[in-house]
Amino acid sequence: MISILIVDDEKLERNGIKFLLNKEEKEYQIIEAVNGKDALGILQKQKVDILFSDIKMPYMNGLELSQQAKELYPDLQIIIFSGYNDFSYAREALRYGVVDYVLKPVDPVEFKKTLDKVTHNIENQKEMLKKQIKQEDYLKQYFLLNYLLTGKEEYIDSANKVINLEKEDLNQYPYLLLAGSSSNFFEIDEENFLQELRENLQRSFQYLNLNSNESLFFFKDRSCDYQRLALQMHNFFRQKYDADCYFVISKELESYRDMPKYLIQMEQLLEEQFYQPEIHVFSMNQDQEESEGSQVQDAKMLQNIIEDIHHKDVDHLWLNFQRIEKKYKDNNQFSELYVKFVFSSVLKEIYEGIAVTGERELSREVDRMYRCKTIQEVLEIAKKAIREFENYLKVQDGGDREEVTLVKSYIYHHYDKILTTELLAEQVCLSPGYLSFVFKQETGVNLNRFIREYRMEKAKELLETTSMKIVQIAKKVGFPNNSYFGRSFREYFGNTPESYRKGTATDEEDHP
């Protein structure tokens, strides 16, 4: 709503202006002052959009008020009222930034023309400010994203020169929260989605989209229960958008320098969703079995181990084995026979995964396990079997490198289609979590990030070499949502696709 301050020492004149304003279709917030001194006091406490002021008033006239009001608010729209005898004052007022003057008695037609003129000016100013803020926000995301992905502080230094983003600004965020989804959830309309989320959480945060499947949230509150906050966000996404999202809470950051390494660890932890789909909140500070107050039952843990062996996922095999080890190592509530039964089941699955191992060797190791006197001896036999499985995989021909190459090839030929981790994992007969892990190990790049970067480079190529429309290029590189494509391009290259095509791009090479 546009706010208007009416300044005139005659109440009749103020009422006349209010009457004309009330006849307008738009609603205005109207404030009154009886002289220039009172008006200046009001302006020192609050900003208004339009100032209507008489020329001659006691204590401070309209010219003095206009001059001091402009010093306070350079964009303030000022209109002076004057009689014919004061016309010379009105002309002088133009020197002080007054946009127009109205002769007394006020002609309703002329008043409306003047009001429409300044209202249009205000709307243009607000639209320009909105665009400026939006552009600064995109540049902030561009520099911040590049810093998080590379750890190079020169991106923050460049941001400080362009948009006044200083390193101290990043130190105000003690926690990061990574959200992930396998359904391209973060391609949705960002503005509405963030507004609804802020209203739901009743707290402020900084948002950074990483790709269509991942986004990062920055929070300032050190005393917040982030476990509960993440569960609240999970429920919001499920109820509002029917989206199943997973969350990782970082450790407390000592400084902004922790952000890049924490992001890598959080993405690795987020991959656990494929192995523990019943858990939706992960934390870098605590064991995930405790994070939602539930223990993974023996059957579930054994099933995880079977899947690890089937997918040749040694890293998660050790991880799931450690969960069983933790559960039984120092727990006296389980009988010795039951504990041996659990670990002999693990042993059986491991040896069945080693093709060169016969039943005789399996039988001998199981017999050894049942003759063990301590839990430590049982664990050593099981660990020895895992190490044998690990060595067996190392000497096999082919392996993860070939599977990663196949996945890359699939991306190169199908980048215009919807690509999910599950779909890519099916192409090479791996679990989604293990594919994400080996892809990162082989390439050094997160799988979702690799897809996004390849699509962005293809979009850049099409902008440079074709005359295709932006909406056509978006679909060509796998972005059915044109708005999300534009936002992603700005965050990746620092400018819009339209500006890039015109040769006015300001990507990282243009920044000091």
N, C-alpha and C positions, 0 to 999 in steps of 0.2 A: 504494500500500500504506500502511495506517495504521501510524504508529510509536508505540510505547508505552515510557515510561520507568518502571520499577518501582524504588521506593526503600524499602528496609527493611534494618535492620542485622542481621536474622536471615536467613541463607541458606535455611533451611527454609521460611520464609514466602514468600520470592521464588520458590522452586521450586514452591510450591503455586499461586501465581498463574500462573506460566508453564504449569503443567500444565492449569489451567482454560482458558487462552487457546489452547493447542494442541488442545483438544477442539472448538474452534469451527471452522465451515466456512471462514471467512475466514482469510487469512494475515496475520500481523502482524510488523512489524519490532520486536523486543524488545531493549531496552537496560536494563542493571541498574546500580544505584548502592547503596553500603552505608550512606550517610547523606546528610543534606540538603546538606552542604557539597560533597560529590562530585557530587551531582545538579545543583547550581547551576553547577558548573564545566562539566558536560556541556551544560546548557541554554545557557550563554553561547557555546558553540561550534556548536551545532546546534539546530534547532527540532524538537519532537516534537508529535504530535497529542493524546496522552493522558498524564497524569501520575498514576500510582498511588503514593501515599505513606503510610507509617505516621505516626502522630502523634508518638510519643516516639522520638527518635533522638539519638545523641551529636553534638556540634559545632553542629548546626542542626536544630531540630525541624520537624515537618511544617507547622506554622502559618507559621513564618518562611519556609520554602521556598515555600509557596503564595503568600505575599505578594510575594516577589521574582520568582517565576516569572510571576505575572500582570503585573508591571510590564514584564517582557521580552516576553511574548506574551499580550496581552489576550484572545485567542480560545482560549487553551489550556484543554482540558477536564481538570479536576483532581478526583480521587476520593481521599478520605481513608479509611484503615483505622484503626479504633479499637476498643479493648475496652470493656466496659460501664463500667469505672471511669473511662474517658477520654471519656465521652459529652458532658460539658460542653465539652471541647476541640473535639469534632466540630461542635457547634452554633456555636461561635465561628468555626470555619473557614469557615462559610457566608458570613461577612462579608467574607472575602478572595476571594470568587469561586469557591469550591469548589462544584461542581455536585451532588455527592452524597457520602455516606459509607457505608462497609460495616463492619458489626460483625464483630469476631473472636470465635470462629473463623468463617471465611468460609463462608457457605451457598452452594453452587454455583448453586442456583436464583436466589437474590437477586443473586448476582454476575452471572449472565447477564442479568438484567433491567437492572441498572445499566450493564453493558457495551453492551447494545443501545440503551439510552437515549443514551449519549454518542456512540456510533457514528452514530446517527441525527442527532444534533446536528452532528457533523463533516461528514457528507454534505450536510446542508442548508447549512452554511456554505460548503462548496466549490462547491455548485451556485449559491448566491447570488453568490459571488465570480466564478464563471465568467460568469454573466449580466451582472454589473457590468463585467467586462473587455470582454465582447462589445459592450455598449452604448457603452462609451467608445471602442471601436474604430470603431463605426459613426459616432459623432459626430466622431471624428478624420477619417474619410474624408469626411464631409459638409463640414466646414470646409475641409479641404485641397482637395477637388474644386472648391469655390466659389472658393477663392483662385486656383487654377491657371487657371480659366476666365475670371476677371475681373481678376486682378492686384491686387485690393483688399486691402490689409493689414489692414483692420478685421476680416476673417474670422479671421486669425491671432490678433488681439487678443481676439476673442470666444472663440476656442477656449481661450486661456490662462485665461480666467475660468471656463470650464466644465470642462475636462479637463486643465488645466495643460500645454497644448501651447504651448511658447515658440518664438520665432523661431530661437533658437540650436539647438533640436532639429532644425530643418530644415537647418541649415548642416552637419550631420554627413554629409549625402549629397552627395558630389562629382559623381556621375553619375546620369543617368536613362536608362532603357531602355524604349522604347515598343514594345509587341508588338501586331501587327494580324493579323486573320484575316477572311476574307469569309464564313465559315460559322457565324457566331454562336457561336464556340467558347467564349467566356468566360461563357456561361450555365451552364456545368457546375458541379458541386458544389465550391464554393470551398475549403472546409476541407480536403477530401481532396486536391484538386488542388495546393494550396499545400504541404501536408505532403510529398507525393511529390516535388514540385519541389525543395524545400529538401534533402531527402535525396539527390536526384540531384546537385545542385550543390554540396552540402556547404558552404553559406555562407548567411548571413542576409540578408534584404532586407525592405523595406516594400512592400506591394502596394496598388494603387489601381485599381479597375475604372472605366473611363470609360464604356463601353457594351458591348453584347453582342459587338462586333467589336474592341474596343481595350482594353488595360490597360497600366498604367504600373508599372514596377518601380524602386525606389530602392535604390541600393547605397552602402555606406560605404567600400569598399576603393578607395584611390586608385591602387594599384600593380597592380590586376588587368588582365589582358588581356581587355578587354570584347569584342573581336572574336571571340575563341575562346569566351568565355562565351555570347555570343549564338548562335553555331553549336551549342554544347552544348544550349542551350534549344530551338533549332529541331529538333534530332535527338530530344530528349526528347518534344516535342509530337507529332512525326510517329510515333515508335515506340510511344508509350504511348497516344495518343488518335487516331492517324491524321489529324492536323490539320496543314495546311500554313500555318505562321505566318511573318510577316515582322517584322524588328526594325530599330529605329533607335537608334543610340547617340548620346547628346548630347555636346556639348563639356563640358569640365570646368567645373563651376559655381563662380563666385567667391563667390556667396552665394545664399540662397533667393530673392532678387529676380529671379534669372535664370530661374527655373522657368517662369513663365507664357509668356514670349517664346520660350523654348526649346521648350516643348510645341507652340506654333504651328508653328515651323520643322520640328520632328520629324514632325508630322502631314503637312505638305506634302511632306517627303521620303518619308514612307511611301507616298504616292500613286504613287511611282515603281514600286511593285511591279507595277502594271498595264502598265508599259512595259518592264520588265525582269524578267519572272517567274522567270528563271533565277537571279537574285540575291536572296538571302534576308536579308542583313545590310547595312544602310546606316549610314553614319556622317556626322555633321556635320563631321568633321575631315579627311576624305579623299575623293578621287574614287572613285566606286563601281566603276569599271572595275578599280581596284587593290584594292578591299576584299575581293574573293574571289579575287584573283590571276588574273583572266582578262580578256581583251579582247573586246569585242563585235565580231564580224566584220563586214565591209563589207555583206554581204547582209542581216544582221540590222539594221544601222543604217539601211540604205536602206529596209527594210521598216517600221521605226519612223517614218521620215519620210513614207512613203506613208500610213500610218495617221494621222499628225498632220494631213496635208493633207486627208484624207478627213473627219476629224472637226473640221476647222477649228480645230485646237488650235495656235495660234501660239506660245504659251509653250513647249510641249514641242518644237515644230518648231525653235525657236532652240536649245533645250537639246541636241537630238540633232545639230543642225548643228555646234554647238560641239564635240561629241565627235569628229566627223569632222575638223573643223578642227584639233583638238589632235593627232590621230593623224598627219596629213600635213604640218602646217605646218613643222615642224623635223625631219622624218624623211627622210634621204637614201637609205634603202634601197629606196624605190619609184621607178620610172621616171617621168619627166615625163609621158609619154603615158598611163600608167595613172592617175596622179593626175587628169589632165584628164578621163579617161573617168569616174572616180567622180563628180566634181563636175558634169559635164555630165548624168549620170544624175539627180542631184539637181535640176538646172535643168529637165530635161524634166518631172519629176514636179510641180514647182511651177507651171510654166506650163500644164500640163494641168489643174491645179486652178483656174486663173483662166479662167473661161468666155469672157471677152471677148478673150482672147489667141489669135491665130491661129498656124498652123504657120510662117508666114513670119517672125514676130517671134522665135519659138523658134529657128528655123534661124539667124537673124542673131546671136542671143546665143551660141549654141553655137559658131558660127564665130569670134566674138570671143574666146571662151574658149580655143579651140585655138591662137589666135595670140598668147596671152599669153606674156610673157617670164619672169614670176615667179609664184610661188605666191600672193603677196599680190594680184596682179591677178585671179587665178582666184577667190580668196575674195571680192573686192569685187563681182564680177559675180554670184556666188551670193547674197551678202547683199542686193544690190539687188533680186534677184528675190523674196526673202523679204519685203522691205519692201513691194514691190508687191502681194504676196499679202495682207499685213497690211492695207494700205489698201483693197484690193478687198473684204475682209470687212467693213470698217467701214461702207462705203456700201451694203451689202446690206440689204434690208428684213428685219425679223424678226431673231432672233439668240438669244444666250444667255439674255437676260432672259425671253423667251417659253418657252424650254426649261426654265428653272428654275421658272417658274410652273406648267408642266405637271407637273413632278416633284413640286412641293408639292401640287398637286391630287391626284395619285395617292396620295401619302402620306396626305392627309386622308381619302380614301375607302377606303384599304386598310391602315390602321395596325394592324388586327387580324390581318393576314396576315404571313408571313415576308417581310421587305424586305431585299434586299441591293443593294449598289451596282451589281452586274452587272444585276440585274433592272430597276432604275430607269433605268440607262443604255440598256437595250434599248427602253424606252418612248419615248425621244426620239432614238434613233439616234446616240448619242454613245459614246465609249469610257468605261469606268468611271473611269479616271484623269482624263480631261478633265471629265467631269461633276462629280467631286469638286472639281476646281479652280474651275470656273466657279460652282458652287453656293456655295463659300466666298467667292469674289470678290463675288457678288451679294448674299449674305445676311450675310456676316461670321461664319457659323457652319459648323462642320464638318457634313457631311451625316449621319453616324451620330449625332452629338450632337443634330442637329435632330429626327431620328426619335425618339430617346430622350426628349427634352424634351416633344415633342408627346404621346407616349404617357403620360408622367407626368402632364401636365396633364389629359388625358382621364380617367386613373385617379382623380385628385383630384376631378374633376367627378362621376364616378360614385359615389364615396364620399359626396359631399355630397348628391346628389340622388336616389339609389336605395337600395334595401335588398338589393341583390345581394350574394352571398357574395364574400369576398375572392378565392377561387379562380376564380369566374366573372368577376370584374373583370379578373383577370390575363389570362385567355384573351381577354377582350373587347378588351384593348388590345395584344394581340400578344405575350404572354408565356406560352408553353405550359409553361414551368418556373415553378411557383408560388414556389419557394424563391428563384429569381433575381429574380422580381418583387418579393418582399418586401425583398430586399437592396438592389435598385435604388431602391425607394421610400424606404427609410431613408437611403440615401446622398444622395438628391436633396432630400428634405424634412426630414431630420434626425430622423424618427420613423417608427414602424411604421404600416402602413395601418389596423390596428385602433385604435391610439391616435388617429390623425387623425380617424377616423370618430367616436370618442367625444368629440372636441373637446379633446383634450390634446396636439395637435400642437405641436412646437417648431421650426417652420421658421425661416428666417433672419429673418423679421419679428419673432419673439419674442426674438431675441438682441440684446443691446446692440451 
